[in-house]
Amino acid sequence: MAAEACGGVQGHGNMGAAIPFVREKTFERGDGGWDRIVWIHESLKTAVADAIPEEVYDKIATEIDCPKSADLEPFLRDKGHPVTEKYWKDGKPVPLELPAPAQFWPEDMEG
């Protein structure tokens, strides 16, 4: 499966998660937890609704809210999603620069 998904090397980021993991209190804790989730498939959002904090539930978009990627930024801004204040700069998303698969993160090279 790794060969099909990432050419046989470890890739950065998540490609998927089991539903029980999404229900864990530690879900994505290192990346901000549910405050960092901006889009989720409607069926998964419904299935794990009890695990999503009430204060962020309506702020997470689905394919119904944002059928095109261009719809996501205005949706998040209008809903006041936590990502807009915690991770955006000057009211705009900041692109994350990822190293290529099998390459180190810059901070891993320090020291």
Residue pairs with C-beta under 8 A, 6 or more apart in sequence:
2 8
2 9
2 10
5 11
5 15
6 101
7 101
9 101
9 102
10 101
10 102
11 101
12 98
12 99
12 101
12 105
13 98
17 27
19 44
19 47
19 48
21 27
22 44
22 48
22 51
23 48
23 50
23 51
27 33
27 34
27 51
28 34
28 36
28 37
32 82
32 83
32 86
32 87
34 52
34 53
34 56
34 60
35 56
35 82
35 83
35 86
36 82
36 83
36 87
37 56
37 60
38 60
38 61
38 72
38 76
38 81
38 83
39 60
39 61
39 62
39 66
39 72
40 60
40 61
40 62
41 62
41 63
42 62
42 63
42 64
45 52
45 60
45 62
49 57
52 60
56 81
56 82
58 79
59 76
59 79
59 80
59 81
59 82
60 81
61 71
61 72
61 75
61 76
65 71
65 75
66 72
66 75
73 93
75 81
76 83
76 84
77 84
77 91
84 91
87 93
87 94
88 94
99 105
99 106
